[in-house]
Amino acid sequence: MAKPIESIYWYWNPSRPGVQLGPEWFRSKLHELSDELEVTWDAYHERWLVFMRQPRVQHPIGMGWTLLCVVQDEEGSYMPIDERVLAHLYVRSQKKWGDGLKYFEAVQREIEKEKEAADKADLDENIQQATEAFTHSQISVGYGPSNGSKFSTYHS
């Protein structure tokens, strides 16, 4: 069975007649980032959607719009629109980075930093385990006070 057209996020684009736009207080803050941004309510999924005007997009459903993000938490549950959404968009904005290449390079640096931290944690764990194994393999005199070399009593 085919999904209804309303299940497609682009169906809820800002150009669609009757679509519900976000609250005015949020839209004004959104437009401070860029006049090309708009937020709409997806009544099918019950999520806020952030779109950016892209005249080159020629998709029949979302003519002239690119979906930037679906506003939801990490588990995919509903999340209200607030300052977190604006921060999320600003981190990826042209105002912060200047262009897409600079943003991509910043993401690459972040990925490399996380990889180095994970590699260091793995190395530290390996050293810890190797040290414990080495210490365990050393000749010891057992329990109680030492009376000299362990081998001296076995070879006399």
MIDOSE-1310 file (N, C-alpha, C; in nm, 2 decimals, decimal comma, always signed):
residues 156
makp	+0,08/-0,12/+0,00/+0,00/+0,00/+0,00/+0,09/+0,12/+0,00; +0,06/+0,22/-0,09/+0,14/+0,34/-0,10/+0,11/+0,43/+0,02; +0,22/+0,50/+0,06/+0,20/+0,60/+0,17/+0,13/+0,72/+0,11; +0,05/+0,79/+0,20/-0,01/+0,91/+0,15/+0,09/+1,02/+0,12
iesi	+0,05/+1,11/+0,03/+0,14/+1,22/+0,00/+0,18/+1,31/+0,12; +0,09/+1,31/+0,21/+0,11/+1,40/+0,33/+0,23/+1,34/+0,42; +0,27/+1,22/+0,39/+0,38/+1,16/+0,47/+0,52/+1,21/+0,42; +0,52/+1,28/+0,31/+0,64/+1,33/+0,25/+0,67/+1,47/+0,31
ywyw	+0,78/+1,49/+0,38/+0,81/+1,61/+0,45/+0,79/+1,73/+0,35; +0,84/+1,72/+0,23/+0,83/+1,84/+0,14/+0,69/+1,88/+0,10; +0,59/+1,79/+0,13/+0,45/+1,83/+0,11/+0,42/+1,95/+0,20; +0,48/+1,97/+0,31/+0,45/+2,07/+0,41/+0,54/+2,19/+0,38
npsr	+0,59/+2,22/+0,26/+0,68/+2,33/+0,23/+0,60/+2,46/+0,24; +0,67/+2,57/+0,27/+0,61/+2,70/+0,29/+0,53/+2,76/+0,17; +0,55/+2,71/+0,05/+0,47/+2,76/-0,06/+0,33/+2,69/-0,07; +0,31/+2,58/+0,00/+0,19/+2,51/-0,01/+0,07/+2,59/+0,05
pgvq	-0,03/+2,61/-0,02/-0,15/+2,69/+0,04/-0,20/+2,62/+0,16; -0,23/+2,70/+0,26/-0,29/+2,65/+0,39/-0,19/+2,59/+0,49; -0,06/+2,58/+0,45/+0,03/+2,53/+0,55/+0,05/+2,62/+0,67; +0,06/+2,56/+0,78/+0,08/+2,64/+0,91/+0,23/+2,68/+0,93
lgpe	+0,25/+2,81/+0,93/+0,39/+2,85/+0,95/+0,41/+2,86/+1,10; +0,54/+2,86/+1,14/+0,57/+2,87/+1,28/+0,53/+3,00/+1,35; +0,54/+3,00/+1,49/+0,50/+3,12/+1,56/+0,58/+3,24/+1,51; +0,52/+3,36/+1,52/+0,59/+3,48/+1,47/+0,72/+3,51/+1,54
wfrs	+0,72/+3,49/+1,68/+0,84/+3,52/+1,75/+0,96/+3,43/+1,70; +0,93/+3,31/+1,67/+1,04/+3,22/+1,62/+1,08/+3,26/+1,48; +0,98/+3,28/+1,40/+1,01/+3,32/+1,26/+1,09/+3,45/+1,25; +1,07/+3,54/+1,33/+1,15/+3,67/+1,33/+1,29/+3,64/+1,37
klhe	+1,31/+3,55/+1,46/+1,45/+3,51/+1,50/+1,51/+3,43/+1,39; +1,44/+3,35/+1,33/+1,48/+3,27/+1,21/+1,53/+3,36/+1,10; +1,45/+3,46/+1,07/+1,48/+3,55/+0,96/+1,60/+3,64/+0,99; +1,64/+3,65/+1,12/+1,76/+3,72/+1,15/+1,88/+3,64/+1,10
lsde	+1,87/+3,51/+1,11/+1,98/+3,43/+1,05/+1,98/+3,44/+0,90; +1,86/+3,43/+0,84/+1,86/+3,44/+0,69/+1,71/+3,46/+0,65; +1,69/+3,55/+0,56/+1,55/+3,57/+0,51/+1,51/+3,45/+0,42; +1,60/+3,36/+0,39/+1,56/+3,25/+0,31/+1,51/+3,13/+0,39
levt	+1,51/+3,14/+0,52/+1,46/+3,03/+0,61/+1,32/+3,05/+0,64; +1,25/+2,93/+0,66/+1,11/+2,93/+0,70/+1,08/+2,81/+0,78; +0,99/+2,81/+0,87/+0,95/+2,70/+0,95/+0,80/+2,67/+0,93; +0,77/+2,54/+0,92/+0,63/+2,50/+0,90/+0,60/+2,38/+0,99
wday	+0,47/+2,36/+1,01/+0,42/+2,25/+1,09/+0,38/+2,13/+1,00; +0,44/+2,01/+1,02/+0,40/+1,89/+0,95/+0,29/+1,82/+1,03; +0,17/+1,83/+0,99/+0,06/+1,78/+1,06/+0,05/+1,63/+1,06; +0,12/+1,56/+0,96/+0,12/+1,42/+0,95/+0,21/+1,36/+1,05
herw	+0,33/+1,41/+1,06/+0,43/+1,35/+1,16/+0,43/+1,43/+1,29; +0,36/+1,54/+1,29/+0,35/+1,63/+1,41/+0,49/+1,67/+1,45; +0,56/+1,73/+1,36/+0,70/+1,79/+1,38/+0,71/+1,92/+1,31; +0,80/+2,00/+1,36/+0,83/+2,13/+1,29/+0,93/+2,10/+1,19
lvfm	+0,93/+2,17/+1,07/+1,02/+2,15/+0,96/+1,08/+2,29/+0,93; +1,21/+2,29/+0,91/+1,28/+2,41/+0,87/+1,33/+2,40/+0,73; +1,28/+2,49/+0,64/+1,31/+2,49/+0,50/+1,40/+2,61/+0,47; +1,47/+2,60/+0,36/+1,54/+2,71/+0,30/+1,50/+2,73/+0,16
rqpr	+1,48/+2,86/+0,12/+1,44/+2,89/-0,02/+1,55/+2,86/-0,11; +1,53/+2,77/-0,21/+1,63/+2,74/-0,31/+1,56/+2,74/-0,45; +1,56/+2,85/-0,52/+1,49/+2,85/-0,65/+1,53/+2,75/-0,75; +1,66/+2,70/-0,74/+1,70/+2,59/-0,83/+1,64/+2,46/-0,81
vqhp	+1,58/+2,44/-0,69/+1,51/+2,31/-0,66/+1,38/+2,31/-0,74; +1,37/+2,20/-0,82/+1,25/+2,19/-0,91/+1,17/+2,07/-0,88; +1,17/+2,03/-0,76/+1,08/+1,91/-0,72/+0,94/+1,95/-0,72; +0,85/+1,87/-0,78/+0,71/+1,91/-0,79/+0,64/+1,94/-0,66
igmg	+0,68/+1,87/-0,56/+0,61/+1,88/-0,43/+0,66/+2,01/-0,35; +0,79/+2,02/-0,35/+0,85/+2,13/-0,27/+0,92/+2,23/-0,36; +0,85/+2,27/-0,46/+0,91/+2,36/-0,56/+0,98/+2,49/-0,49; +1,11/+2,50/-0,51/+1,18/+2,61/-0,47/+1,23/+2,61/-0,32
wtll	+1,21/+2,49/-0,25/+1,25/+2,48/-0,11/+1,34/+2,36/-0,09; +1,43/+2,37/+0,00/+1,51/+2,26/+0,05/+1,48/+2,24/+0,20; +1,46/+2,12/+0,24/+1,43/+2,08/+0,38/+1,57/+2,08/+0,45; +1,59/+2,17/+0,55/+1,71/+2,17/+0,62/+1,71/+2,07/+0,74
cvvq	+1,60/+2,07/+0,81/+1,59/+1,98/+0,93/+1,45/+1,96/+0,97; +1,43/+1,84/+1,03/+1,31/+1,80/+1,10/+1,34/+1,83/+1,25; +1,26/+1,90/+1,31/+1,29/+1,94/+1,45/+1,24/+1,82/+1,54; +1,33/+1,74/+1,59/+1,30/+1,63/+1,68/+1,42/+1,60/+1,77
deeg	+1,40/+1,53/+1,88/+1,52/+1,50/+1,96/+1,60/+1,38/+1,91; +1,70/+1,33/+1,98/+1,78/+1,22/+1,93/+1,71/+1,09/+1,91; +1,60/+1,07/+1,99/+1,52/+0,95/+1,97/+1,42/+0,96/+1,86; +1,41/+1,08/+1,80/+1,31/+1,10/+1,70/+1,17/+1,14/+1,75
symp	+1,17/+1,18/+1,88/+1,04/+1,23/+1,94/+1,02/+1,38/+1,91; +0,90/+1,42/+1,94/+0,87/+1,56/+1,92/+0,96/+1,65/+2,01; +1,00/+1,77/+1,95/+1,07/+1,87/+2,02/+1,02/+2,00/+1,98; +0,99/+2,09/+2,08/+0,94/+2,22/+2,05/+1,04/+2,31/+1,98
ider	+1,00/+2,41/+1,90/+1,10/+2,50/+1,85/+1,13/+2,60/+1,95; +1,26/+2,62/+1,97/+1,31/+2,71/+2,07/+1,46/+2,75/+2,03; +1,53/+2,81/+2,12/+1,67/+2,85/+2,10/+1,76/+2,74/+2,05; +1,73/+2,62/+2,09/+1,82/+2,51/+2,05/+1,82/+2,49/+1,90
vlah	+1,70/+2,51/+1,84/+1,69/+2,50/+1,69/+1,76/+2,61/+1,63; +1,75/+2,73/+1,68/+1,83/+2,84/+1,62/+1,98/+2,82/+1,63; +2,02/+2,77/+1,75/+2,17/+2,74/+1,77/+2,21/+2,63/+1,67; +2,13/+2,53/+1,65/+2,16/+2,42/+1,55/+2,18/+2,48/+1,41
lyvr	+2,09/+2,57/+1,37/+2,10/+2,63/+1,24/+2,21/+2,73/+1,23; +2,24/+2,80/+1,34/+2,35/+2,90/+1,33/+2,49/+2,83/+1,32; +2,50/+2,71/+1,39/+2,63/+2,64/+1,38/+2,66/+2,60/+1,23; +2,55/+2,58/+1,15/+2,57/+2,54/+1,01/+2,55/+2,66/+0,92
sqkk	+2,54/+2,78/+0,97/+2,50/+2,89/+0,88/+2,62/+2,95/+0,81; +2,59/+3,02/+0,70/+2,69/+3,09/+0,62/+2,74/+3,21/+0,70; +2,66/+3,27/+0,79/+2,70/+3,38/+0,87/+2,82/+3,34/+0,96; +2,82/+3,21/+1,01/+2,93/+3,17/+1,09/+3,05/+3,13/+1,01
wgdg	+3,03/+3,05/+0,90/+3,14/+2,99/+0,83/+3,18/+3,06/+0,70; +3,09/+3,14/+0,65/+3,12/+3,21/+0,52/+3,08/+3,13/+0,40; +3,11/+3,00/+0,40/+3,07/+2,92/+0,29/+3,06/+2,77/+0,33; +3,01/+2,69/+0,24/+3,00/+2,55/+0,27/+3,13/+2,47/+0,29
lkyf	+3,23/+2,51/+0,21/+3,36/+2,45/+0,22/+3,42/+2,47/+0,36; +3,41/+2,59/+0,41/+3,47/+2,62/+0,55/+3,39/+2,54/+0,65; +3,26/+2,52/+0,64/+3,18/+2,44/+0,73/+3,22/+2,29/+0,72; +3,24/+2,25/+0,60/+3,28/+2,11/+0,58/+3,42/+2,08/+0,64
eavq	+3,51/+2,17/+0,63/+3,64/+2,16/+0,69/+3,64/+2,16/+0,84; +3,55/+2,24/+0,90/+3,53/+2,24/+1,04/+3,47/+2,11/+1,09; +3,38/+2,05/+1,01/+3,32/+1,92/+1,05/+3,43/+1,81/+1,04; +3,52/+1,82/+0,94/+3,63/+1,73/+0,92/+3,72/+1,74/+1,04
reie	+3,75/+1,86/+1,08/+3,84/+1,88/+1,20/+3,78/+1,82/+1,33; +3,65/+1,84/+1,34/+3,58/+1,78/+1,46/+3,59/+1,63/+1,46; +3,56/+1,57/+1,34/+3,57/+1,42/+1,33/+3,71/+1,37/+1,36; +3,81/+1,44/+1,31/+3,95/+1,40/+1,33/+3,98/+1,41/+1,48
keke	+3,93/+1,52/+1,55/+3,96/+1,53/+1,69/+3,89/+1,42/+1,77; +3,77/+1,38/+1,74/+3,70/+1,28/+1,80/+3,77/+1,14/+1,78; +3,82/+1,12/+1,66/+3,89/+1,00/+1,63/+4,02/+0,99/+1,71; +4,09/+1,10/+1,72/+4,22/+1,10/+1,80/+4,19/+1,07/+1,94
aadk	+4,08/+1,13/+2,00/+4,05/+1,10/+2,14/+4,01/+0,96/+2,16; +3,94/+0,90/+2,06/+3,90/+0,75/+2,08/+4,02/+0,67/+2,07; +4,12/+0,70/+1,97/+4,24/+0,62/+1,96/+4,32/+0,63/+2,09; +4,33/+0,75/+2,15/+4,41/+0,77/+2,27/+4,35/+0,69/+2,38
adld	+4,21/+0,69/+2,39/+4,15/+0,61/+2,50/+4,17/+0,46/+2,48; +4,17/+0,41/+2,35/+4,20/+0,27/+2,32/+4,34/+0,24/+2,36; +4,44/+0,32/+2,33/+4,58/+0,30/+2,36/+4,60/+0,30/+2,51; +4,54/+0,39/+2,58/+4,55/+0,39/+2,73/+4,49/+0,26/+2,79
eniq	+4,38/+0,22/+2,74/+4,32/+0,09/+2,79/+4,41/-0,03/+2,76; +4,47/-0,03/+2,64/+4,56/-0,14/+2,60/+4,68/-0,14/+2,69; +4,74/-0,02/+2,72/+4,86/-0,01/+2,81/+4,82/-0,06/+2,95; +4,70/-0,02/+3,00/+4,66/-0,06/+3,13/+4,64/-0,22/+3,14
qate	+4,58/-0,28/+3,04/+4,57/-0,42/+3,03/+4,70/-0,49/+3,02; +4,79/-0,44/+2,94/+4,93/-0,50/+2,92/+5,00/-0,49/+3,05; +4,99/-0,38/+3,12/+5,06/-0,36/+3,25/+5,01/-0,46/+3,35; +4,88/-0,48/+3,36/+4,83/-0,58/+3,45/+4,87/-0,72/+3,42
afth	+4,88/-0,76/+3,29/+4,92/-0,89/+3,25/+5,07/-0,91/+3,28; +5,15/-0,80/+3,25/+5,30/-0,81/+3,28/+5,32/-0,83/+3,43; +5,25/-0,75/+3,51/+5,27/-0,76/+3,66/+5,23/-0,90/+3,71; +5,12/-0,95/+3,66/+5,08/-1,08/+3,70/+5,18/-1,19/+3,66
sqis	+5,25/-1,18/+3,55/+5,34/-1,28/+3,50/+5,47/-1,28/+3,57; +5,50/-1,18/+3,65/+5,63/-1,17/+3,72/+5,64/-1,27/+3,84; +5,76/-1,32/+3,86/+5,78/-1,42/+3,97/+5,76/-1,34/+4,10; +5,68/-1,41/+4,18/+5,66/-1,35/+4,32/+5,68/-1,45/+4,42
vgyg	+5,70/-1,41/+4,54/+5,73/-1,50/+4,65/+5,61/-1,55/+4,72; +5,49/-1,52/+4,68/+5,37/-1,57/+4,74/+5,33/-1,48/+4,86; +5,26/-1,54/+4,95/+5,20/-1,47/+5,07/+5,30/-1,46/+5,18; +5,29/-1,36/+5,26/+5,37/-1,35/+5,38/+5,51/-1,28/+5,35
psng	+5,59/-1,28/+5,46/+5,72/-1,21/+5,44/+5,81/-1,29/+5,35; +5,90/-1,22/+5,28/+5,99/-1,29/+5,19/+6,11/-1,34/+5,27; +6,16/-1,46/+5,23/+6,28/-1,51/+5,29/+6,39/-1,53/+5,19; +6,39/-1,44/+5,09/+6,49/-1,45/+4,98/+6,43/-1,49/+4,85
skfs	+6,52/-1,54/+4,77/+6,47/-1,58/+4,63/+6,39/-1,70/+4,64; +6,29/-1,70/+4,56/+6,20/-1,81/+4,55/+6,27/-1,94/+4,50; +6,37/-1,92/+4,41/+6,44/-2,03/+4,35/+6,54/-2,09/+4,45; +6,59/-2,02/+4,55/+6,69/-2,07/+4,63/+6,64/-2,19/+4,72
tyhs	+6,52/-2,19/+4,75/+6,47/-2,30/+4,83/+6,43/-2,42/+4,75; +6,41/-2,41/+4,62/+6,38/-2,52/+4,54/+6,50/-2,60/+4,48; +6,61/-2,53/+4,48/+6,73/-2,59/+4,42/+6,84/-2,63/+4,51; +6,81/-2,65/+4,63/+6,92/-2,68/+4,73/+6,93/-2,83/+4,75
